[in-house]
Amino acid sequence: MADRFSLRTYALFILALLAAMLLCVCVGSVSVAPKDTLTAIFCALLGKPAPAGVAKNIIVNVRLPRVMNVALVGASLSLCGAAMQGLLRNPLAAGASLGAVIALALGVTIPGSDYGGTMLMAMAFAFLSLTLILSLAYALDHSLATNSIILIGVIFSMFVSSVINLILSFVNDQVRSIAFWTMGSLSGTGYPHTRILSLALLLCGGVIVRHARELNAFAIGEDNARHVGVNVRRVKLAVLVTVSVLIGVCVSVSGSIGFVGLVVPHAARMIAGPNHRRLLPASMFAGAIFLLLADLIARTLLSPVELSIGVVTSLVGAVAFVVIFYRARKAG
């Protein structure tokens, strides 16, 4: 019964994801009928010219890659949040954001790639953040207990936020673009970003999903995980490193987008249950759908002005988090 329920649930997730993607491609400053949208996509896949009156260029070259990138970032951030229970997403993303902001402010680039410098800096600073957080946590507690990592993570996030604000005060010409980027935006992303995000999610997501059994053991305590034969330190480090890589890639493309990895896994848990073998895939679907709808609101609510996607996710996420916290307290 549980397996059938799981299959039905994921079938609904797939249908909801496809519907959300179609909606986001159709709706915008220029609305396109679903039939014309599908026609343009199929013509592009088959290499045929689109019929007269079908805005193939807008659909295929502008909206479709952005929608795919939004879905991939949403799935990745939510997967990371589910794997870490939302504890380390913020400090690691903060570190990745600092690296990307430094690259943008100093104009760090890689020959032949417009965004390679930003991506490498984001990944490098995500790794540095991970190393610093774990080193300080280990100095406080050799067992690397979760509470120690949370404490260091909160302090580190505050420090990084201060450094980013300091950098913004010295780069007047780029303040607007960097500030908008730090609030999250996938405007202007294209198929090269899609390939990178897809590869990162495939490789890193595969590693995280492979540790679903160990994450189930962690859910009822690290001591229990040790008793059932889990190498706690090795698994924790493997998941942390993988999460930092995936977050570094996402942040370099989309900027810093808050609350996706905190709120969405909680909602997915209500549907899929606590078993990480179902929770992790469910979180990816839910994260993709959530961020697609948030991005749709960001670019249409005050059209032609486009809001930062991070503004929308933070507003929705803050309300949702309060509701979840209240229900948890009431249930307790």
TANOR-V5664 format. One record per residue. N is the residue number from 1. SS is DSSP state (H for helix, E for strand, C for the rest). OMEGA is omega in whole degrees, 0 to 359 (NA if undefined). D_LAST is the distance of its C-alpha to the last C-alpha in Angstrom with 2 decimals. Layout:
# TANOR-V5664
n & ss & omega & d_last
N & SS & OMEGA & D_LAST
N & SS & OMEGA & D_LAST
This chain:
# TANOR-V5664
n & ss & omega & d_last
1 & C & 181 & 28.52
2 & H & 181 & 26.09
3 & H & 179 & 29.13
4 & H & 177 & 30.44
5 & H & 180 & 27.18
6 & H & 180 & 27.20
7 & H & 179 & 30.83
8 & H & 181 & 30.29
9 & H & 181 & 27.42
10 & H & 175 & 29.57
11 & H & 177 & 32.55
12 & H & 177 & 30.70
13 & H & 181 & 29.67
14 & H & 179 & 33.35
15 & H & 179 & 34.60
16 & H & 180 & 32.17
17 & H & 179 & 33.23
18 & H & 179 & 36.90
19 & H & 179 & 36.55
20 & H & 179 & 34.87
21 & H & 179 & 37.62
22 & H & 178 & 40.33
23 & H & 183 & 38.97
24 & H & 177 & 38.88
25 & H & 183 & 42.41
26 & H & 189 & 43.77
27 & C & 178 & 42.36
28 & C & 178 & 43.65
29 & C & 172 & 46.39
30 & C & 181 & 48.61
31 & C & 181 & 46.95
32 & C & 180 & 48.20
33 & C & 179 & 48.11
34 & H & 180 & 46.08
35 & H & 179 & 49.34
36 & H & 178 & 51.11
37 & H & 179 & 48.23
38 & H & 178 & 48.28
39 & H & 180 & 52.09
40 & H & 180 & 52.16
41 & H & 180 & 49.75
42 & H & 177 & 51.74
43 & H & 178 & 55.01
44 & H & 179 & 53.76
45 & H & 182 & 52.73
46 & H & 180 & 56.12
47 & C & 181 & 58.04
48 & C & 175 & 59.56
49 & C & 180 & 60.16
50 & C & 177 & 57.91
51 & C & 179 & 59.56
52 & C & 179 & 60.82
53 & C & 179 & 58.25
54 & C & 183 & 55.28
55 & C & 185 & 53.75
56 & H & 183 & 53.54
57 & H & 179 & 53.57
58 & H & 185 & 50.61
59 & H & 189 & 48.56
60 & H & 187 & 49.48
61 & H & 182 & 50.08
62 & H & 188 & 47.63
63 & H & 184 & 44.65
64 & H & 178 & 44.22
65 & H & 178 & 43.98
66 & H & 180 & 41.56
67 & H & 179 & 39.31
68 & H & 180 & 39.46
69 & H & 177 & 38.66
70 & H & 180 & 35.69
71 & H & 180 & 34.29
72 & H & 178 & 34.95
73 & H & 179 & 33.37
74 & H & 179 & 30.23
75 & H & 182 & 29.99
76 & H & 181 & 30.69
77 & H & 180 & 28.21
78 & H & 177 & 25.37
79 & H & 178 & 26.42
80 & H & 179 & 26.44
81 & H & 179 & 22.97
82 & H & 181 & 21.65
83 & H & 183 & 23.66
84 & H & 184 & 22.52
85 & C & 176 & 18.94
86 & C & 188 & 20.31
87 & C & 186 & 20.92
88 & C & 183 & 24.71
89 & H & 184 & 25.76
90 & H & 180 & 26.31
91 & H & 179 & 28.44
92 & H & 177 & 30.47
93 & H & 178 & 31.06
94 & H & 178 & 32.03
95 & H & 178 & 34.56
96 & H & 179 & 35.93
97 & H & 179 & 36.27
98 & H & 179 & 38.23
99 & H & 180 & 40.61
100 & H & 179 & 41.17
101 & H & 178 & 41.78
102 & H & 179 & 44.32
103 & H & 179 & 46.03
104 & H & 183 & 46.23
105 & H & 182 & 47.50
106 & H & 180 & 50.12
107 & C & 180 & 51.06
108 & C & 181 & 50.37
109 & C & 174 & 51.51
110 & E & 181 & 52.68
111 & C & 179 & 56.04
112 & C & 181 & 55.68
113 & E & 181 & 52.00
114 & C & 185 & 50.77
115 & C & 182 & 47.15
116 & H & 180 & 47.63
117 & H & 178 & 47.72
118 & H & 182 & 44.44
119 & H & 180 & 42.76
120 & H & 178 & 44.13
121 & H & 179 & 43.19
122 & H & 179 & 39.61
123 & H & 180 & 39.32
124 & H & 181 & 41.09
125 & H & 173 & 38.85
126 & H & 177 & 35.72
127 & H & 179 & 37.17
128 & H & 178 & 38.10
129 & H & 179 & 34.62
130 & H & 181 & 33.21
131 & H & 181 & 35.84
132 & H & 181 & 35.29
133 & H & 181 & 31.51
134 & H & 179 & 31.74
135 & H & 179 & 34.70
136 & H & 178 & 33.05
137 & H & 179 & 29.82
138 & H & 178 & 32.11
139 & H & 178 & 33.96
140 & H & 186 & 30.82
141 & C & 184 & 29.39
142 & C & 180 & 31.64
143 & C & 182 & 28.82
144 & C & 179 & 27.72
145 & C & 184 & 24.07
146 & H & 182 & 21.75
147 & H & 178 & 20.79
148 & H & 180 & 24.55
149 & H & 178 & 25.18
150 & H & 182 & 22.53
151 & H & 179 & 24.20
152 & H & 181 & 27.64
153 & H & 179 & 26.68
154 & H & 179 & 25.55
155 & H & 181 & 28.76
156 & H & 179 & 30.85
157 & H & 178 & 29.63
158 & H & 179 & 30.61
159 & H & 181 & 33.95
160 & H & 178 & 34.72
161 & H & 179 & 34.00
162 & H & 180 & 36.52
163 & H & 179 & 39.09
164 & H & 178 & 38.87
165 & H & 177 & 39.46
166 & H & 179 & 42.36
167 & H & 180 & 43.89
168 & H & 181 & 43.61
169 & C & 181 & 45.60
170 & C & 182 & 48.51
171 & C & 186 & 48.81
172 & H & 184 & 49.76
173 & H & 185 & 51.27
174 & H & 185 & 48.18
175 & H & 185 & 45.43
176 & H & 182 & 44.79
177 & H & 180 & 44.63
178 & H & 180 & 42.54
179 & H & 178 & 40.12
180 & H & 181 & 39.72
181 & H & 181 & 39.25
182 & H & 176 & 36.53
183 & C & 175 & 34.49
184 & C & 177 & 34.99
185 & C & 174 & 37.73
186 & C & 177 & 39.26
187 & C & 178 & 42.31
188 & C & 178 & 45.49
189 & C & 183 & 44.01
190 & C & 184 & 46.12
191 & H & 174 & 46.66
192 & H & 176 & 47.22
193 & H & 179 & 43.63
194 & H & 180 & 42.57
195 & H & 181 & 44.35
196 & H & 180 & 42.79
197 & H & 179 & 39.22
198 & H & 180 & 39.75
199 & H & 180 & 41.16
200 & H & 180 & 38.40
201 & H & 180 & 35.66
202 & H & 183 & 37.64
203 & H & 182 & 38.21
204 & H & 178 & 35.05
205 & H & 178 & 32.81
206 & H & 179 & 34.62
207 & H & 182 & 33.90
208 & H & 181 & 30.16
209 & H & 178 & 29.90
210 & H & 180 & 31.96
211 & C & 182 & 29.27
212 & H & 181 & 26.56
213 & H & 179 & 26.64
214 & H & 178 & 26.30
215 & H & 174 & 23.38
216 & H & 179 & 21.61
217 & H & 178 & 22.38
218 & H & 185 & 21.14
219 & H & 180 & 17.69
220 & C & 172 & 17.06
221 & C & 180 & 18.89
222 & H & 179 & 22.41
223 & H & 177 & 23.57
224 & H & 179 & 22.85
225 & H & 178 & 24.74
226 & H & 183 & 27.64
227 & H & 181 & 27.75
228 & C & 172 & 28.18
229 & C & 179 & 30.98
230 & C & 173 & 29.59
231 & C & 190 & 31.57
232 & H & 184 & 28.65
233 & H & 182 & 30.86
234 & H & 181 & 33.08
235 & H & 180 & 30.40
236 & H & 180 & 28.50
237 & H & 181 & 31.80
238 & H & 180 & 32.89
239 & H & 180 & 29.84
240 & H & 180 & 29.95
241 & H & 180 & 33.67
242 & H & 179 & 33.38
243 & H & 181 & 30.65
244 & H & 177 & 32.81
245 & H & 182 & 35.83
246 & H & 178 & 34.16
247 & H & 178 & 32.67
248 & H & 178 & 36.07
249 & H & 182 & 37.84
250 & H & 182 & 35.47
251 & H & 180 & 35.61
252 & H & 181 & 39.40
253 & H & 190 & 39.69
254 & H & 189 & 37.07
255 & C & 183 & 36.31
256 & C & 180 & 32.88
257 & C & 186 & 30.36
258 & C & 169 & 26.88
259 & C & 181 & 23.40
260 & H & 181 & 24.59
261 & H & 178 & 23.28
262 & H & 188 & 19.93
263 & H & 187 & 18.98
264 & H & 178 & 20.97
265 & H & 177 & 19.56
266 & H & 178 & 16.01
267 & H & 179 & 17.75
268 & H & 179 & 19.84
269 & H & 178 & 17.01
270 & H & 182 & 15.88
271 & H & 187 & 19.50
272 & H & 182 & 20.72
273 & C & 187 & 17.81
274 & C & 181 & 17.17
275 & C & 185 & 20.77
276 & H & 177 & 22.65
277 & H & 174 & 25.85
278 & H & 184 & 24.66
279 & H & 183 & 22.20
280 & H & 176 & 24.96
281 & H & 179 & 27.53
282 & H & 179 & 25.10
283 & H & 178 & 24.11
284 & H & 178 & 27.85
285 & H & 183 & 28.58
286 & H & 179 & 25.73
287 & H & 179 & 26.72
288 & H & 181 & 30.34
289 & H & 181 & 29.75
290 & H & 183 & 27.56
291 & H & 175 & 30.15
292 & H & 180 & 33.01
293 & H & 178 & 31.76
294 & H & 179 & 31.04
295 & H & 177 & 34.55
296 & H & 178 & 36.04
297 & H & 183 & 34.58
298 & H & 185 & 35.78
299 & H & 180 & 39.35
300 & H & 187 & 39.77
301 & C & 181 & 37.89
302 & C & 181 & 40.58
303 & C & 12 & 43.33
304 & C & 176 & 45.75
305 & C & 180 & 43.59
306 & C & 177 & 41.01
307 & C & 171 & 37.69
308 & C & 181 & 36.10
309 & H & 178 & 33.56
310 & H & 177 & 31.30
311 & H & 182 & 31.25
312 & H & 182 & 29.95
313 & H & 179 & 27.28
314 & H & 179 & 26.07
315 & H & 180 & 25.93
316 & H & 182 & 24.18
317 & H & 180 & 21.90
318 & H & 179 & 20.89
319 & H & 181 & 19.93
320 & H & 181 & 18.11
321 & H & 177 & 16.20
322 & H & 179 & 15.13
323 & H & 180 & 14.03
324 & H & 180 & 12.08
325 & H & 180 & 10.42
326 & H & 180 & 9.75
327 & H & 179 & 8.38
328 & H & 178 & 6.02
329 & H & 181 & 5.00
330 & H & 178 & 5.37
331 & H & 179 & 3.78
332 & C & NA & 0.00
